[in-house]
């Protein structure tokens, strides 16, 4: 017998690791705004600062990055009155439910997480326990709101699948149907934006070359310069989408154009097929500047008033806690933990 009716709810989070890029905007922030604007479903967006400290962070830089990410959310179109926007550490239920999930999840499940293997490398004995266990915290992030849909990049899909496993095992262990099995939402032409210097690698703020990415803090001239200097091949754009096979840099630029213009890649090829990059790149640069310059300006304005950003995050945390606290309380009761004081 079901204990709850799971109201459709979206949850997603981004780490405040500093330096928002075009990849963050097209792969996440723009999607979040579209979901908010579509209506009919509650949207909860979180700055996951607890995940950030699974590796060492300079405290002052973490504070700045958290505020800058909040500014990025708002400048991109997230309305704190319509969506819930907060930072994770202000809602204690995340960590509290994560401990229960640490006791539900199996060690072997964590060992199979490819992101842990990638981040730990050959140094797995010396990384933090938090880095190993953070998928259980991610499960808590999602399930403490009974979220039903989770917009993620392809590289995070495995963690949502683990969240489903944890929810199913909890429900099965205790004979309840308490937690929903959330669905990963992966869509769009530029969900995975690639480097401007190497179309086989994801655009990353950690790349040594600043020319490999477009930062949301870049001004119009810098955006235009980076696109015009982006790596391409000598051939013109093909007449069909199939002609992009084996041409990762060309495909990346077409995908970026499609996402910024809200077109399909097929429509971009229909419009620009046969063009040399000397013609296509300036068109893409103009489009990118038109879309990103207002975001850049608004982020700059918001960052001039950090106290206001903190106020917005605190108000969002209050709203988030109103949802999370009763779900945590019932989780404790199901497990048999009494006198928790959760309200």
QUIZI-V504489 format. One record per pair of residues at least 6 apart in sequence whose C-alpha atoms are under 8 Angstrom apart, sorted by the first residue. I is the first residue (numbers start at 1). J is the second residue. Records with the same first field share a line. If there is no record, write none. Layout:
I = J  J
This chain:
1 = 176  177
2 = 176  177  178
3 = 176  177  178
4 = 177  178
6 = 146  148  180
7 = 146  148
8 = 41  42  147  148  149
9 = 41  42  43  44  145  146  147  148  149
10 = 41  42  43  44  147  148  149  150  151
11 = 43  44  45  46  142  145  147  148  149  150  151
12 = 44  45  46  142  150  151  152
13 = 45  46  47  48
14 = 46  47  48
15 = 47  48  49  51  52
16 = 47  48  49  52  62  65  66  69
17 = 52  62  65  66
18 = 61  62  65  66  68  69  205
19 = 65  205  215  216  217
20 = 69  72  205  215  216  217
21 = 203  204  205  213  214  215  216
22 = 193  213  214  215  216
23 = 190  191  192  193  194  203  204
25 = 76
26 = 190  191  193  259  260
27 = 153  190  191  192  193
28 = 151  152  153  191
29 = 73  76
30 = 76  77
31 = 151
32 = 78  151
33 = 76  77  78
35 = 41  43
36 = 42  43  78  82  83
42 = 83
43 = 82  83  84
44 = 83  84  85  320
45 = 83  84  85  86
46 = 84  85  86  87  88
47 = 66  69  70  85  86  87  88
48 = 87  88  89
49 = 62  66  87  88  89
50 = 88  89
51 = 134  137
54 = 128  129  130  131  134
55 = 127  128  131
66 = 87
67 = 303  306  309  310
68 = 299  303
70 = 85  309  313
71 = 298  299  302  303  309
72 = 216  295  299
74 = 80  299
75 = 294  295  296  298  299
76 = 295
80 = 312  316
84 = 316  317  319  320
85 = 312  313  316  317
86 = 312  313  314  315  316  317  320
87 = 313  317
88 = 94  317
90 = 314  317
91 = 317  318  320  321
93 = 144  321  324  325  328
94 = 137  140  141  144
95 = 137  140
96 = 328
97 = 137  140  144  328  331
98 = 136  137  138  139  140
99 = 136  137
101 = 136  137  139  140  166
102 = 133  136
104 = 166  169  170
105 = 136  166
109 = 162
110 = 132  133  135
111 = 117  132
113 = 158  159
115 = 155
116 = 131  132
117 = 124
120 = 127
135 = 159  162  163
136 = 163
138 = 159  163
139 = 159  160  162  163  166
142 = 150  163
143 = 163  167  179  180
144 = 323  324  327  328
145 = 323  324  327
146 = 179  180  327
147 = 180  182
148 = 180  181  182  183
149 = 182  183  184  185
150 = 160  182  183  184  185
151 = 184  185  186
152 = 184  185  186
153 = 186  191  192
154 = 186  191  192
157 = 184
160 = 182  183  184
161 = 184
163 = 181  182
164 = 180  181  182
167 = 179  180  181
168 = 179  181
170 = 179
171 = 177  178  179
174 = 334  335
188 = 259
189 = 255  256  258  259  264  265
190 = 252  255  256  258  259
192 = 202
193 = 202  203  252  255  256
194 = 200  201  202  203  252
195 = 201  202  203  204  212  213
196 = 203  211  212  213  226  227  230  231  249
197 = 211  212  230  231  249
198 = 212  231  248  249
199 = 248  249  250  251  252
200 = 248  249
203 = 212  213
204 = 212  213
205 = 213
211 = 226  230
212 = 226  230
213 = 226
214 = 223  226
216 = 292  295  296
217 = 296  299  300
218 = 296
219 = 293  296
220 = 289  293
223 = 285  288  289
224 = 282  285  286  288  289
227 = 281  282  284  285
228 = 281  282  285
231 = 249
232 = 249  250  277
233 = 247  249  250
235 = 276
236 = 273  274  275  276  277
237 = 244  250  269  272  273  274  275  276  277
238 = 244  269  273  274
239 = 269  270  273  274
240 = 266  269  270  273
241 = 265  266  269
244 = 250  251
245 = 251
253 = 284
254 = 265  268  269
255 = 265
257 = 263  268  284  287  288
258 = 264  265  267  268
260 = 287  288  291
261 = 287
272 = 280
302 = 308  309
303 = 309
325 = 342  343
326 = 342  343
328 = 342
329 = 340  342  343
332 = 338  340
